């Protein structure tokens, strides 16, 4: 397998899953700062010009949540996907909650604080995105009362996706009112197979453009 990645991005979710699985893979760095994601041959893998991309034989898979679900299904003995219809429904529920209710406000904050050119940034949208994030974080916080993992009684790919997203939230100072979520995120990153934190991944790419 090959994982096309760029250190601080949602590639971390796919790398985390692969490292937890303990399976061999080739890491291929795609330098977004140098625009490599907008050139061939990468565009032939993902016309959307985004990482991560997983290449497994004839399969080329994009979207980090799809990748982690695929890997969990490929290696069922690791039990990174919950069993049964109801368990699987809960797994998908929290993956989608993370990707829509939590991640989207974080993307808006990132776009309007760093990604967009300065003349296109809307500071008011940052404030609105923060307002959108907080009540959804409260929903998650209540869900995590007396829970070690987001779904079931053992770690799943939903935890890898969620912990990365909460690390992102901490970077923009959105976890201050949620010590339970911060503690959960730190416990996940204390796992032996956990990847770099986002801030460390950013530090690793300085001067690579």
N, C-alpha and C positions, 0 to 999 in steps of 0.2 A: 504494500500500500504506500501511496505517496500523499502527504498532506502539504498543500500549498498554503502558506501562512505568512502573516506579518505580526510581529511580536505582540503589540498591545491590543490587537483587534479581537473580535469574537472568535478568531482562530484559537484563542486560549481554551475555549470550550471543547473544541475537537481534540486539541492536544491533551487536555486534561483527561478526557475519556480514553484516549489511546494509552496514555501513561498508566492510568488505573487498570486498564486491561492487561498491560504488560506484554503487548504484542509488538513485533518489529514493524517499523514504518520508516520511510524516508521523508525527512523534513525538507521542503523546498521553500526557501524564503522568497517572497515576492515583495520587492521594495516599493511600497506605495509612495514614499516620499520622492522617489526617482521616477515615478510614473510607469513602473513595469507592469502594473495591472491593466494599463490601457494599450498595451502593445501585444502583437502576436509573438509567441504562440499562446500566451495566457488567455487572450480573448477567445481563442478557439475552445478553451476549457470552460470559460464562463463569460459569455457576452455581456453580462451585467458588470464586469470588471470589478468584482469583489471577492475577497477571501473570507472564510476558508473555502477550499475545494479539496475534496477527497477523491483520489483516483485508486480504484480497487479493481484491477483487471480491466474488463470492458466497461465497468461502471464509473461514471464521472458524476459526482454528487456535490451540489452546492447547498448553501443555507446551513448554518451551524446546528440548528435544532434538528433538521433532517439528518445531518451527519451523525449526531450523537445517538439518535433513535436507531439508525441503521446499524451502528456499531453495537449497540445493546442487543439488537435482534440477531446479529451475526454471531455473537458470543454469549448465548443464553446461560451458559454455565456460570458466568460471573454475576448473574442476577442484578444487572444494572437497569433492567426494566421490570416493573411489577407484573406479577402473574394474574391471570384471570381478567374477565371483562371489566369488572368494576375497578380493579386495581389499575388496569391499563387506562381506563377513562380518567382516573384521578391523575395519573402520570401526565397524560396529554393536557389535562386541564391546567396543571400548574406550569407546564412548559409554555403553554399559550398565554397564561396570565403573566408570566415573566416577560415574554417577548412582546406583548401588547401593552399591558397596563404599567409595567415598570420600565421596560427598555425604551419605549417610544418617547416618554418625557425626557429621558436621559439623552437620547439622540438629538432632540430639539435643543437642549442645553448645549451640547457639544457643537452643533452646527452654528448656533448663534453666538458662541463664545470663542470658537477657534477655527472651525472648518470653513465656513463661508468667508469670502472676502469681506473686509471690514465695512465696505459701503453697503453690503447686503445683510448685515447682522441686525437683528431686531431685539434690543435689550428687553423690551416688554414681553417678548415671547419666552425669554428665559424665566421671568417671574411667573408667567402662566404655566409653564412646564413644571416648575417646582410645585405649584399649587396642585397640578394634576397628579404628581407623583405621591405626595404625602398621604392622601386618603387611601390610595392603593397599598402603600407600605403599611398603613395601619391594618388593613384587611389581612395582609400577610402576617403581620406581627401577632394578631389574634390567633391566626391559624397555627402559629408556631408555639403557642403556649403548651408546655409539657411535651414538646416534640423534639427529637434529635434530628430527624430528617423530614424533608418536606412531604414525602409520600411514603407510607408504610414504615416498617421497623428497621430498614437497612438502607444504605446509600444507593441512590439511583442517578441516572444521568440528569434528572431534574435538579439534583443538588449541585452538580457541576455547573449547569447553566445558571442557576439562581445565585450561587456564590460569586461567580464572575460578575453578574449584574449588580449585586450588592456592593462588590468592591468598587465598581464604577460609580455607584451612588455615593459611596464614602468619599471618593475623589472630589466630588462636587458638593461635599458637606451636606448631604441629605439624610444621613443616618444618626445625627446627633440625638434625636428624640426616640431612637429605637435601639437601645442597648442589647435587647434580645436578638435582633437581627444582626447587629454587628458581631456579637459573640458567636452566633451560628456561622457567619461568614468566616471569622477567624479560625474556628474549629475546622471548617472544611479545608482551609489553606494550610492547616497544620498536618494534614494527611501526608504520609511519606511520598505519595505519587503526585501531589499537587504541583501545578505549574507555577511560574513566576506570578507575583502580583502585578497588576496593571502598571503601577508606578515604576516597578523595577523593569518591566518590559519597555516602558518609554525610555528609561535610562539606558537600556541596552542598545537602542537604535540611534542615539545621539551621534551626529556626524556621519550617518549613512546615506544621506541624500546625495 
